[in-house]
């Protein structure tokens, strides 16, 4: 019988509570998943991440069939499954609603431009996926081309998605998304954000790849926004 790995469940619960404390999710919003061998451990639908318990977690297979747990998998399960299909190196995925980053996507403010060295170094860019209805195959399709290249993506009018080598890596990337959104927004209020020179972007990109910060492919597809 397949059971939930408690050594994986514990950091998942801790990450969920951290997301809630940092107000990166509210009410019953957001979802978290992580690979458990050939299977995927995920948060359930309809449970606050601030008060989630071990018994609430759900284990599914690669097709989304429930193997363990009594709840319903997150309504965004198709989104998570798509990430794991496109990114064999991914071990964890977080979808949250960081307020400033979400506001940027609503206002049409892009985080993809090379403004912050730490973002260029570690994430390359934070592109925006086109709008799609939550919980539908269209949402998975909206991120399909981007997740093969980026570890952090804004979802137009619907929060953000991060991909990690483990649960905490995905969580820290979500923090970085929100911090970048705050910084870029503040710069806009002060008169505008200056882009890093192309030579510096190339240098940071090379360094990020060398240090293993970046996904396997660091060449962005055309038309990121």
C-alpha positions in Angstrom: 0.0 0.0 0.0 1.3 3.5 -0.9 1.6 5.9 2.0 2.5 9.5 2.5 6.2 10.0 3.4 6.2 12.0 6.7 9.8 13.2 6.0 8.4 15.0 3.0 5.1 16.0 4.6 6.8 17.9 7.5 8.5 20.5 5.3 5.4 20.8 3.1 3.4 21.7 6.2 6.1 24.2 7.3 6.2 25.8 3.9 2.4 26.1 3.8 2.4 27.9 7.1 5.3 30.2 6.1 3.3 31.2 2.9 0.3 32.0 5.1 2.4 34.0 7.7 4.0 36.0 5.0 0.6 36.7 3.5 1.6 35.1 0.2 -1.7 33.3 0.4 -5.0 34.1 2.1 -8.1 32.2 3.1 -8.1 28.8 1.2 -5.9 30.1 -1.6 -2.7 28.6 -3.0 -1.4 25.1 -3.5 1.9 23.3 -2.9 3.2 20.0 -4.3 6.4 17.9 -4.1 7.7 14.7 -5.7 7.6 11.6 -3.6 9.5 9.1 -5.7 7.3 8.5 -8.8 4.3 10.1 -7.1 3.3 13.6 -6.1 2.4 14.8 -2.7 0.0 17.8 -2.8 -2.1 20.1 -0.6 -5.8 19.5 -0.7 -8.6 21.6 -2.0 -10.5 23.7 0.5 -8.0 23.8 3.4 -6.2 27.0 4.6 -2.4 26.7 4.3 -2.1 28.3 7.7 -3.9 25.5 9.5 -3.1 22.5 7.3 -2.4 19.2 9.0 -0.6 16.0 8.0 -4.0 14.1 7.6 -5.1 16.7 5.0 -2.3 16.0 2.5 -3.0 13.9 -0.7 -0.7 11.6 -2.7 -1.4 11.2 -6.4 0.2 9.5 -9.3 1.4 11.2 -12.5 -2.1 11.0 -13.9 -3.6 12.7 -10.9 -5.3 9.6 -9.4 -5.4 9.6 -5.6 -3.2 7.0 -3.9 -3.4 8.1 -0.3 -5.3 10.7 1.7 -9.0 11.3 2.2 -9.3 14.9 0.8 -9.6 16.1 -2.8 -6.3 17.2 -4.5 -5.8 20.9 -5.1 -8.0 22.3 -7.9 -4.8 23.4 -9.6 -3.5 19.8 -9.9 -3.3 20.0 -13.7 -1.0 23.0 -13.4 1.4 21.1 -11.1 1.3 17.9 -13.2 2.2 20.0 -16.3 5.3 21.4 -14.5 6.5 18.0 -13.6 6.0 16.7 -17.2 8.0 19.6 -18.6 10.7 19.7 -15.9 12.0 16.3 -14.8 14.5 18.2 -12.6 11.7 19.8 -10.6 11.1 18.5 -7.1 8.5 21.0 -5.8 6.0 23.5 -7.1 4.2 26.4 -5.4 1.3 28.4 -6.7 0.5 31.4 -4.4 -1.1 34.9 -4.6 1.6 37.3 -3.5 -0.3 40.7 -3.4 2.2 43.0 -5.0 3.3 40.6 -7.7 -0.4 39.8 -8.5 -1.1 43.5 -8.6 1.7 43.9 -11.1 0.2 41.3 -13.4 -3.2 43.0 -13.1 -1.8 46.4 -13.9 0.3 45.0 -16.8 3.6 45.8 -15.1 6.2 43.3 -16.3 8.9 41.8 -14.0 10.7 40.2 -17.0 13.0 43.2 -17.7 16.6 42.9 -16.4 16.4 45.3 -13.5 17.6 43.5 -10.3 20.9 41.6 -10.5 19.8 39.0 -8.0 16.8 38.1 -10.1 18.9 37.9 -13.3 21.5 35.8 -11.5 19.1 33.3 -9.9 15.9 33.3 -12.0 16.9 34.9 -15.3 13.6 36.8 -15.5 10.1 36.6 -14.1 7.9 36.4 -17.2 4.1 36.6 -17.2 2.0 33.7 -18.6 -1.2 34.7 -20.4 -4.5 34.6 -18.5 -6.3 31.3 -18.3 -9.2 30.1 -16.2 -8.1 28.6 -12.9 -8.3 24.9 -12.5 -8.6 24.2 -16.2 -6.3 22.5 -18.8 -5.9 26.0 -20.3 -4.0 27.1 -17.2 -1.5 24.2 -17.6 -1.2 25.1 -21.3 -0.6 28.8 -20.5 2.7 28.0 -18.6 3.8 25.0 -20.7 6.5 26.9 -22.8 7.7 29.0 -19.9 8.2 26.4 -17.2 10.9 24.7 -19.3 13.0 27.8 -19.0 12.0 29.7 -15.8 11.6 28.9 -12.2 9.4 31.8 -11.4 6.4 32.9 -13.5 3.6 35.5 -12.9 0.2 34.2 -13.9 -1.8 37.1 -15.4 -4.3 38.3 -12.8 -3.8 35.1 -10.8 -0.7 35.1 -8.7 2.6 33.4 -9.3 4.2 30.0 -9.8 7.6 28.9 -8.6 9.6 25.7 -9.2 12.3 24.3 -6.8 14.9 21.7 -6.2 13.0 21.1 -3.0 10.1 22.7 -1.1 12.1 25.4 0.6 13.8 26.3 -2.6 10.4 26.9 -4.3 9.3 28.9 -1.2 12.3 31.2 -1.2 11.7 31.8 -4.9 8.2 32.9 -4.2 9.5 35.3 -1.6 12.0 36.7 -4.2 9.1 37.2 -6.7 7.2 39.3 -4.2 10.3 41.2 -3.1 11.2 41.9 -6.8 7.6 43.1 -7.4 7.8 45.5 -4.4 11.2 46.9 -5.6 10.2 47.4 -9.2 6.9 49.0 -8.2 8.7 51.4 -5.8 11.2 52.3 -8.5 8.3 53.1 -10.9 6.9 55.5 -8.2 10.3 57.2 -8.0 10.4 58.0 -11.7 11.2 54.7 -13.5 13.4 51.6 -13.3 16.7 51.5 -15.2 17.7 48.3 -17.0 21.0 46.6 -16.4 23.4 46.9 -19.4 23.3 43.9 -21.8 26.9 43.0 -21.0 26.1 42.8 -17.3 23.0 40.7 -18.0 25.2 38.3 -20.1 27.7 38.1 -17.2 25.1 37.5 -14.6 23.4 34.9 -16.8 26.7 33.0 -17.3 27.4 33.1 -13.6 24.0 31.9 -12.7 24.3 28.9 -15.0 27.8 28.1 -13.7 26.5 28.2 -10.1 23.5 26.0 -10.9 20.9 28.6 -10.0 19.2 28.5 -13.3 17.0 25.8 -14.9 18.6 23.4 -17.5 17.8 25.8 -20.4 18.6 29.4 -19.9 17.6 30.6 -23.4 14.3 32.5 -23.1 11.6 31.9 -25.6 10.4 34.9 -27.7 7.7 37.2 -26.4 8.1 36.9 -22.7 6.1 39.6 -21.0 
